Amino acid sequence: MIASDLRRMALRTFPPGTPLTVVAPARANFGALLAERNDAAVALRDLEAIAAGGEVDAMTPHVVLEGLDDLEDPVEFLAGLRRRTPEARIFALVSNAAHVGSLAAFYAGLPIANAHPLVPEEIEPLFAAAGWKVLAIKNLIDESIPPASSLPFAVIAGAIAFNVVESAMHERCRNAAFLVIADVDAAR
């Protein structure tokens, strides 16, 4: 569950004119964000089309990726992307299945991912299995959740109250998503 402000933040990482390919599901609505940016150096590609073998510029130096949790086989997708963009650095927006908003959606009967919700412990092994070396994983914080200094507290999400009583629980539920930065693992 990536919000538009997180997508904007990822795009702001790149100065205007930086060659960049965004690979995302249509529901992510990157088209509107890229129209705001008005930068001819940025290309938008549909995640499902790329997963089905669609073209991506092999020479792109940067790929912003969203939607790994929508894919039945994210390892195969990442491995295929590695083969097709051997010089690229990935900047992946990965939803946190343990985020309180994701959990509330799940309890409300809404899907939190089309295929495989991801938790932090799965991220680095997922990328490594596909031949990527994770350089950094940045927590993207949900500022609506109180800081750790407020522990213990309850977060009300719809009809559910989540009692957040310790710091590890706080970290899991406050991270809305992660920005994963990875390069092709040259050792593979």
PAZAPA-4460 file (N, C-alpha, C; in steps of 0.05 Angstrom, whole numbers, plus 32768, in hexadecimal, padded with zeros to 4 digits):
% residues 188
    n_x    n_y    n_z   ca_x   ca_y   ca_z    c_x    c_y    c_z   seq   type   mol
   8011   7FE9   8000   8000   8000   8000   8012   8019   8000     1      M     A
   801B   8020   7FE8   802C   8037   7FE5   801B   804F   7FDF     2      I     A
   801F   8064   7FEE   8010   807D   7FEA   801F   808F   7FD6     3      A     A
   800F   80A2   7FCA   801B   80B4   7FB6   8032   80C4   7FC1     4      S     A
   8031   80CC   7FDB   8047   80DB   7FE6   8061   80CB   7FE6     5      D     A
   805F   80B1   7FEA   8078   80A0   7FE9   8082   809E   7FCD     6      L     A
   8070   809D   7FBA   8079   809C   7F9D   8087   80B6   7F96     7      R     A
   807B   80CC   7F9E   8087   80E7   7F99   80A3   80E8   7FA5     8      R     A
   80A6   80DE   7FBE   80C0   80DE   7FCC   80D4   80CF   7FBC     9      M     A
   80CC   80B7   7FB2   80DF   80A7   7FA2   80E7   80B6   7F89    10      A     A
   80D4   80C3   7F7B   80DB   80D1   7F63   80ED   80E9   7F69    11      L     A
   80E9   80F6   7F80   80FA   810D   7F87   8117   8106   7F8C    12      R     A
   811C   80EC   7F8F   8138   80E2   7F93   8149   80E8   7F7A    13      T     A
   813C   80EB   7F63   8149   80EF   7F4A   8146   810C   7F40    14      F     A
   815C   811A   7F3B   815A   8135   7F30   814D   8134   7F14    15      P     A
   813F   8149   7F0C   8133   814A   7EF1   8149   8144   7EDC    16      P     A
   8141   8135   7EC8   8153   812E   7EB3   8162   8114   7EB7    17      G     A
   8160   8108   7ECF   816D   80EF   7ED5   815E   80D8   7EC6    18      T     A
   816C   80C9   7EB6   815F   80B2   7EA8   8154   809E   7EBD    19      P     A
   813B   8097   7EBA   812D   8087   7ECE   8116   8078   7EC1    20      L     A
   8113   805F   7EC9   80FB   8050   7EC0   80EB   8049   7ED9    21      T     A
   80D2   804F   7ED8   80BF   8048   7EEE   80B0   802F   7EE5    22      V     A
   80B1   801A   7EF4   80A3   8001   7EEF   808F   7FFE   7F06    23      V     A
   8075   8000   7F00   8061   7FFF   7F15   8046   7FF5   7F09    24      A     A
   8035   7FEB   7F1B   801A   7FE3   7F12   800A   7FFB   7F0B    25      P     A
   7FF7   7FF8   7EF9   7FE6   800F   7EF0   7FD9   801D   7F08    26      A     A
   7FD0   800E   7F1C   7FC2   801A   7F33   7FD4   802D   7F43    27      R     A
   7FEE   802C   7F3F   8000   803E   7F4D   7FFD   805B   7F44    28      A     A
   7FF2   805F   7F2C   7FED   8079   7F21   8007   808A   7F1F    29      N     A
   801D   807E   7F18   8035   808E   7F14   8033   80A1   7EFC    30      F     A
   8021   809B   7EEA   801D   80AD   7ED3   8017   80C9   7EDB    31      G     A
   8005   80CD   7EEF   7FFE   80E7   7EF8   8016   80F5   7F06    32      A     A
   8025   80E5   7F15   803D   80F0   7F22   8052   80F8   7F0E    33      L     A
   8055   80E8   7EF9   8069   80EF   7EE5   8060   8107   7ED4    34      L     A
   8046   810A   7ED0   803C   8121   7EC2   8043   813A   7ED2    35      A     A
   8040   8139   7EEC   8048   8150   7EFE   8065   8156   7EFB    36      E     A
   8075   8141   7EF9   8092   8144   7EF7   809B   814F   7EDD    37      R     A
   808D   8147   7EC7   8092   8151   7EAC   80AF   814E   7EA5    38      N     A
   80B9   8136   7EA5   80D6   8130   7EA1   80D8   811B   7E8B    39      D     A
   80E2   8123   7E74   80E4   8110   7E5D   80F8   80FA   7E62    40      A     A
   8109   80FC   7E76   811D   80E7   7E7C   8111   80CF   7E8B    41      A     A
   80F7   80D1   7E92   80EA   80BC   7EA2   80D7   80AD   7E91    42      V     A
   80DA   8092   7E91   80C8   8081   7E82   80B7   8071   7E96    43      A     A
   809E   806C   7E8F   808C   805C   7EA0   8085   8042   7E92    44      L     A
   8089   802C   7EA0   8082   8012   7E96   8070   8003   7EA9    45      R     A
   805D   7FF5   7E9E   8049   7FE6   7EAE   8056   7FCD   7EB9    46      D     A
   8053   7FC9   7ED3   805E   7FB1   7EE1   8055   7F97   7ED4    47      L     A
   803B   7F95   7ECF   8031   7F7C   7EC4   803C   7F76   7EA8    48      E     A
   803F   7F8B   7E99   804A   7F88   7E7D   8067   7F7F   7E7F    49      A     A
   8076   7F8B   7E91   8093   7F83   7E94   8094   7F67   7E9E    50      I     A
   8083   7F60   7EB1   8083   7F44   7EBC   807C   7F30   7EA6    51      A     A
   806D   7F38   7E92   8065   7F27   7E7C   807A   7F27   7E65    52      A     A
   8091   7F34   7E6A   80A6   7F35   7E56   80A8   7F4E   7E46    53      G     A
   8099   7F62   7E4E   809A   7F7C   7E40   80B5   7F89   7E41    54      G     A
   80B9   7F9C   7E2F   80D3   7FA9   7E2D   80D8   7FBD   7E43    55      E     A
   80F1   7FBE   7E4B   80FB   7FD3   7E5D   8117   7FDB   7E52    56      V     A
   811D   7FF4   7E53   8137   7FFE   7E48   814E   7FF1   7E57    57      D     A
   815D   7FE1   7E49   8174   7FD3   7E55   8189   7FE5   7E5F    58      A     A
   818A   7FFE   7E55   819F   8010   7E5D   8196   8024   7E73    59      M     A
   817D   8020   7E7D   8174   8032   7E92   8186   8030   7EAB    60      T     A
   818F   8046   7EB6   81A0   8044   7ECD   8191   8042   7EE8    61      P     A
   8177   804A   7EE7   8167   804A   7F00   814B   803F   7EFA    62      H     A
   8142   802E   7F0C   8127   8023   7F0A   8119   8028   7F24    63      V     A
   8103   8036   7F24   80F2   8038   7F3B   80DD   8023   7F37    64      V     A
   80DA   8011   7F4B   80C9   7FFA   7F48   80B4   7FFA   7F5F    65      L     A
   809C   7FF4   7F58   8087   7FF0   7F6B   8076   7FD8   7F63    66      E     A
   806C   7FC9   7F76   805A   7FB4   7F70   8064   7F98   7F73    67      G     A
   807B   7F94   7F80   8086   7F79   7F83   8071   7F67   7F91    68      L     A
   8061   7F72   7FA3   804E   7F62   7FB1   8036   7F5B   7FA0    69      D     A
   8034   7F66   7F88   801F   7F5F   7F74   8026   7F46   7F64    70      D     A
   803F   7F3E   7F65   8049   7F29   7F53   8049   7F0E   7F61    71      L     A
   8041   7EFA   7F51   8041   7EDE   7F5C   805E   7ED5   7F61    72      E     A
   8071   7EDD   7F51   808C   7ED5   7F54   809F   7EEE   7F53    73      D     A
   80A1   7EFC   7F69   80B1   7F15   7F68   80CF   7F0F   7F64    74      P     A
   80D8   7EF7   7F6C   80F5   7EF0   7F67   80FA   7EEE   7F49    75      V     A
   80E8   7EE0   7F3B   80EC   7EDD   7F1E   80EA   7EF8   7F10    76      E     A
   80D7   7F09   7F19   80D5   7F24   7F0D   80EF   7F33   7F11    77      F     A
   80F9   7F34   7F2A   8112   7F43   7F2F   812A   7F37   7F20    78      L     A
   812B   7F1C   7F1D   8141   7F0F   7F0E   813F   7F17   7EF1    79      A     A
   8127   7F18   7EE6   8123   7F20   7ECA   812A   7F3D   7EC6    80      G     A
   8123   7F4E   7ED9   812A   7F6A   7ED7   8149   7F6E   7ED9    81      L     A
   8156   7F5E   7EE9   8173   7F5F   7EEB   8180   7F57   7ED1    82      R     A
   8175   7F42   7EC4   8181   7F3A   7EAA   817C   7F50   7E94    83      R     A
   8165   7F5D   7E96   815E   7F70   7E81   8169   7F8C   7E86    84      R     A
   8170   7F93   7E9E   817B   7FAD   7EA5   8195   7FA9   7EB6    85      T     A
   81AA   7F9E   7EAA   81C1   7F96   7EB9   81D1   7FAD   7EC6    86      P     A
   81CC   7FC5   7EBD   81DB   7FDC   7EC9   81CA   7FED   7EDB    87      E     A
   81B1   7FE5   7EE0   819F   7FF6   7EEF   81A2   7FF2   7F0D    88      A     A
   819B   8007   7F1B   8197   8007   7F38   8179   8009   7F3C    89      R     A
   816F   7FF7   7F4D   8152   7FF7   7F53   814D   8007   7F6C    90      I     A
   8137   8016   7F6B   812C   8024   7F82   8110   8019   7F85    91      F     A
   810C   8005   7F96   80F2   7FF7   7F98   80E2   8001   7FB0    92      A     A
   80CA   8009   7FAA   80B7   800F   7FBF   80A8   7FF6   7FC6    93      L     A
   80AC   7FED   7FDF   80A1   7FD3   7FE8   808E   7FD8   7FFF    94      V     A
   8075   7FD1   7FFC   8061   7FD4   8011   8069   7FC2   8029    95      S     A
   8063   7FCB   8041   8068   7FBC   8059   804E   7FAE   8061    96      N     A
   804D   7F94   805F   8035   7F85   8067   802F   7F88   8085    97      A     A
   8043   7F8F   8095   803F   7F92   80B2   8037   7FAF   80BA    98      A     A
   8034   7FC1   80A6   802C   7FDC   80AC   800F   7FDB   80B7    99      H     A
   8009   7FEC   80CA   7FEF   7FEC   80D6   7FD9   7FF1   80C2   100      V     A
   7FDE   8001   80AE   7FCA   8006   8099   7FC5   7FEE   8088   101      G     A
   7FDA   7FDE   8082   7FD7   7FC5   8073   7FC7   7FB1   8084   102      S     A
   7FCD   7FAF   809D   7FBF   7F9C   80AE   7FA2   7FA4   80B1   103      L     A
   7F9C   7FBE   80B3   7F80   7FC7   80B5   7F71   7FC0   809B   104      A     A
   7F7E   7FC4   8084   7F72   7FBD   806B   7F6C   7F9F   806A   105      A     A
   7F7F   7F8F   8073   7F7B   7F72   8073   7F63   7F6A   8084   106      F     A
   7F62   7F75   809C   7F4C   7F6F   80AE   7F31   7F79   80A4   107      Y     A
   7F32   7F8D   8093   7F19   7F98   8087   7F11   7F87   806E   108      A     A
   7F21   7F73   8068   7F1A   7F61   8051   7F25   7F6B   8037   109      G     A
   7F37   7F7E   8037   7F43   7F88   801F   7F5E   7F7B   801A   110      L     A
   7F65   7F76   8001   7F7F   7F6A   7FFC   7F95   7F7E   8001   111      P     A
   7FAA   7F75   800E   7FC1   7F88   8013   7FD6   7F84   7FFD   112      I     A
   7FD4   7F6F   7FEE   7FE6   7F6B   7FD7   7FD7   7F58   7FC4   113      A     A
   7FDC   7F5B   7FAA   7FCF   7F49   7F97   7FDB   7F2D   7F98   114      N     A
   7FF3   7F2A   7FA1   7FFF   7F0F   7FA1   800C   7F08   7FBC   115      A     A
   8021   7F17   7FC3   8031   7F10   7FDA   8039   7F28   7FEB   116      H     A
   802A   7F2D   8001   8032   7F43   8013   804F   7F3E   801E   117      P     A
   805E   7F53   8020   807A   7F50   8028   807E   7F5C   8044   118      L     A
   808F   7F4F   8054   8097   7F5A   806E   80B5   7F5F   806C   119      V     A
   80C0   7F70   807E   80DC   7F79   807B   80F0   7F62   8079   120      P     A
   80EC   7F4C   8087   80FF   7F36   8087   8101   7F28   806C   121      E     A
   80EE   7F2C   805B   80EE   7F1F   8040   80FC   7F2F   802B   122      E     A
   8100   7F49   8030   8109   7F5B   801A   8125   7F54   8010   123      I     A
   8139   7F54   8022   8154   7F4F   8019   8158   7F33   800D   124      E     A
   814D   7F1E   8019   814F   7F03   800C   8141   7F02   7FF1   125      P     A
   812B   7F10   7FED   811D   7F11   7FD4   812F   7F1D   7FBE   126      L     A
   813B   7F33   7FC3   814D   7F40   7FB0   8166   7F2F   7FAB   127      F     A
   8172   7F24   7FC0   818A   7F13   7FBD   8184   7EFB   7FAC   128      A     A
   816D   7EEE   7FB0   8166   7ED7   7FA0   8163   7EDD   7F82   129      A     A
   815E   7EF6   7F7C   815B   7EFF   7F60   8174   7F0B   7F55   130      A     A
   818A   7F0B   7F64   81A3   7F15   7F5A   81A8   7F32   7F5E   131      G     A
   819A   7F3E   7F71   819E   7F5A   7F78   81AC   7F5D   7F93   132      W     A
   81BD   7F70   7F96   81CA   7F76   7FAF   81BD   7F8E   7FBB   133      K     A
   81B0   7F8A   7FD3   81A2   7FA0   7FE0   81B8   7FB3   7FEC   134      V     A
   81B6   7FCC   7FE5   81C9   7FE0   7FEF   81BD   7FEE   8008   135      L     A
   81A3   7FF2   8008   8196   8000   801E   8178   7FF9   801E   136      A     A
   816D   7FF9   8036   8150   7FF7   803A   8149   800E   804C   137      I     A
   8139   8020   8041   8131   8038   8051   8114   8034   8059   138      K     A
   810F   8038   8073   80F3   8037   807D   80E4   8050   8074   139      N     A
   80CD   804D   806A   80BB   8063   8062   80A5   8064   8077   140      L     A
   80A7   8078   8089   8097   8079   80A1   807C   8085   809C   141      I     A
   8068   8079   80A9   804D   8084   80AA   804C   8098   80C2   142      D     A
   804D   80B1   80BB   804E   80C6   80D0   8035   80C9   80E0   143      E     A
   801F   80BB   80D8   8007   80BC   80E8   8008   80AA   8100   144      S     A
   801C   8098   8101   8021   8087   8118   8032   8096   812C   145      I     A
   802B   8097   8145   803B   80A6   8159   8058   809C   815A   146      P     A
   806A   80AD   8163   8086   80A4   8166   8089   8090   817D   147      P     A
   80A0   8082   817E   80A5   806E   8193   80A4   807A   81AF   148      A     A
   80AA   8093   81B2   80A9   809F   81CC   808D   80A0   81D8   149      S     A
   8079   809B   81C8   805D   809A   81D1   8054   807F   81DA   150      S     A
   8065   806A   81D8   805D   804F   81E0   8055   804E   81FD   151      L     A
   8042   803D   8204   8030   802E   81F3   8019   8040   81EA   152      P     A
   800C   8038   81D3   7FF5   8047   81C9   7FE5   8034   81B7   153      F     A
   7FCE   803D   81B0   7FBD   802E   819E   7FB9   803D   8184   154      A     A
   7FB9   802F   816E   7FB3   803B   8154   7F98   8030   814B   155      V     A
   7F86   8042   8146   7F6B   803A   813D   7F6B   803A   811F   156      I     A
   7F64   8024   8113   7F62   8022   80F6   7F48   8014   80EF   157      A     A
   7F35   8024   80E7   7F1A   801A   80E3   7F0E   8010   80FD   158      G     A
   7F05   7FF7   80FD   7EF9   7FEC   8116   7F0D   7FDE   8127   159      A     A
   7F27   7FE0   8121   7F3B   7FD0   812F   7F4E   7FE4   813E   160      I     A
   7F55   7FDC   8156   7F6A   7FEB   8165   7F83   7FD9   8167   161      A     A
   7F99   7FE4   815F   7FB3   7FD6   8161   7FC1   7FE2   8179   162      F     A
   7FC6   7FD2   818D   7FD5   7FDB   81A5   7FF2   7FD7   81A0   163      N     A
   8000   7FED   819E   801D   7FED   8199   802B   7FF2   81B4   164      V     A
   8038   7FDC   81BD   8043   7FDD   81D8   8061   7FDC   81DA   165      V     A
   806F   7FD4   81C5   808C   7FD3   81C6   8099   7FDC   81AC   166      E     A
   80B2   7FE3   81AD   80BF   7FF0   8197   80C1   7FE0   817E   167      S     A
   80C6   7FC5   8180   80C7   7FB5   8167   80AC   7FB5   8159   168      A     A
   8096   7FB3   8168   807B   7FB4   815D   8077   7FD0   8150   169      M     A
   8080   7FE4   815E   807D   8000   8154   808A   8003   8139   170      H     A
   80A3   7FF9   8137   80B1   7FFB   811D   80A3   7FED   8107   171      E     A
   809A   7FD4   810C   808C   7FC5   80F8   8073   7FD3   80EE   172      R     A
   8063   7FDD   8100   8049   7FE8   80F8   804B   8005   80EE   173      C     A
   8061   8013   80F4   8064   802F   80EB   8070   8032   80D0   174      R     A
   807F   801E   80C7   808B   801E   80AC   8076   8018   8098   175      N     A
   806E   802C   8089   8059   8028   8074   8065   8018   805D   176      A     A
   807E   801D   8057   808B   8010   8040   80A9   8012   8043   177      A     A
   80B7   8008   802F   80D4   8009   802F   80DD   8012   8014   178      F     A
   80F2   8021   8013   8100   8027   7FFA   8119   8016   7FFA   179      L     A
   8119   8003   7FE7   8130   7FF0   7FE5   8141   7FF9   7FCD   180      V     A
   815A   7FFD   7FD3   816D   8005   7FBE   8180   7FED   7FB9   181      I     A
   8181   7FE5   7FA0   8190   7FCD   7F9A   819E   7FCF   7F7F   182      A     A
   81B6   7FC3   7F7D   81C5   7FC1   7F64   81C6   7FA4   7F5C   183      D     A
   81CC   7F9F   7F43   81D1   7F84   7F39   81E9   7F79   7F49   184      V     A
   81E6   7F61   7F53   81FB   7F54   7F62   8210   7F49   7F4F   185      D     A
   8227   7F56   7F4D   823B   7F4F   7F3A   8247   7F33   7F3F   186      A     A
   8243   7F29   7F57   824E   7F0E   7F5D   823D   7EF8   7F51   187      A     A
   8226   7EFF   7F46   8214   7EEA   7F3B   8216   7EE8   7F1E   188      R     A
***
